[in-house]
Each structure stands twice: as C-alpha cells, then as structure tokens.
Amino acid sequence: MSPGELVRALRRRWYVLIVAAVLAAAGAVQVLHPTQTYLSTAIVVLKPPVTDNQPNQLANLQPPLAAVSYAAVQQLDSPAGADELRAAGVTGTYRMIPRNSGTSVTPRYLIPSLQIQAEQADPVAADTAVRKIIDVYTKHLGDMQTQQGVPDSARMSVTLLVAPTAAVQTGNKSRGLAGAALLGGVGGVVAALWTDRLLTRRSRRRRRHEAAADAGPVVRAEEPERAALAGAAR
C-alpha cells in the first residue's frame, strides 16, 4: 500500500480514528487519575540459636541459614503455600524476596534475611498482610525444625529487622500518557485499515452480484452450435 492509498483509506474510515481517539483519551484519564495503592515492606532475618561460643546471633549468620530460609520461601510460593496464605487472610499482590549478597550474574543468597512486600488499596491492610505473611513464614520454619526433632534450645528464630511500613505507589504519568497515545494511534490506524479492507471487499462483491443480476441469464457459447447441429441432422 502506497502512502497515498494509506491516506485515502484513513480519510474514508475517519470515524474509526475518532473511536480510537476517544478510547485513548479514556486511558489517559485513568493514567492521570490512577487508583491509589499502598506498598508495605518489611524485612525479617533468620537467626541461629545463642551459643556460648557465639552469643551474638547477628555475628553468626551463615549461608546454610539462607538456604533454609529460601526453602521456606519456595514452599510458600507453591500452590499449596498460596492456598495457605489465602486461608490466613492474605489477598492481593505480595512478594517474598530473599536478600541477595551476590551479583546479577552469579547470584548467591548468603544473607538469611527476607524482604516481604504486600500491595493493597489501604495502608493498614497492606501492613496487616505483611504481618500475616511473616506469621506463616515463621510457622513454616518452626514446622521444619519440629519435623527434624530440633530441641527448643537449638532452634533458629525469626526476628523483625524492619517493621511493615506502607507507602503510596506513584507511577510515571508522562510515560503512561505516551503509552496511551502510542497505543491509541497505532490501534486506530490498524483498525481503520482493517475496516476499510473489509468494507471494500463487501462493496466489490455486492457490485458484482448486482451486475450479474442486471445482465440476466448467461447463455453458454456452445448452446447455439448444438442447436445448429441438431437442425442439420434433421
């Protein structure tokens, strides 16, 4: 399709472009006035038991503790874990992010701390969801140690390093408006071209049917020859 044909097609289907512009404007309004949400974040750390050789728990954080913590996170990320969190009253969007002490190329989870986030429409609900996730996470670690028969004096414990704090989510409105405009423009052009092609095909098919109806029944070319041969035979 040449540029001239493209312009003519868009002119013929100007109403499709108007509909696309209205939809893009509605999306822009949503970008300018988004639904306000709050993100609550907390950090917990898995600590070893206090021993005579190492009375400071924070000075004895070993990589095996991070592996145990990550195992509990994997359990909660499973479908059964999601059902357990849902039964505990956790809804909406939430994330459990192990703290990474390595690099993006060679990730190594050596620090047994966990960042927990929850997104809700209300700041109190977001903080509550984070606390419920911490409770379920702590219960999982306790159940794991109970299954292994670990005595109470030798058990790992979960400590809250950063309490849940909710903050309002703010997006980039300029990027959102640019995306809405781009989507509306591209979608409008594509829809207009598709509509023009569809309607043009229907119009051509209708004109062919009308022309065939006006021409009347078509007589085959071989029928007069057959009639002449029949007369000669008589």
Beta strands, then each sheet from edge to edge (+ up, - down):
strand 1: 38-47
strand 2: 93-98
strand 3: 113-120
strand 4: 157-168
sheet 1: 2+ 3- 1+ 4-
end
